[in-house]
């Protein structure tokens, strides 16, 4: 009986194994997560209440685009929020937190001009580490 329980745990654990960098497009990653029944633990999209850590994730994400490299934190938050005349735009970004096989990830993405841009961070030792950039929906691992 113990063997069957151990085997079931092994199969279940491996079923949730995922290499985020094995996907070329974000839609492929989304489909894989969905097929494994992995749903976000949290979606942070209230732009008025981002934490300081989330603001730093957003800043790091926005400056991944070469033409945004010199922007300030305030400018990055405005770009991420797709603000126009002080109002939050329809293409504003969000942060999705996932737990996959005991590993925590954050996917930070937004849609300037309807194209998806963002970054994927892995949570290690209570810090988020950049592991991939997203440009035009394509995932580029670091």
Secondary structure, 3 states (H helix, E strand, C coil): CHHHHHHHHHHHHHHCCCCHHHCCEHHHHHHHHHHCCCCCCEEECCCCCCCHHHHHHHHHHHCCCHHHCCCCHHHHHHHHHCCECCECCCCCCEEEEEEECCEEEEEEEECHHHCCEEEEEEEECCEEEEEEEEECCEEEEC
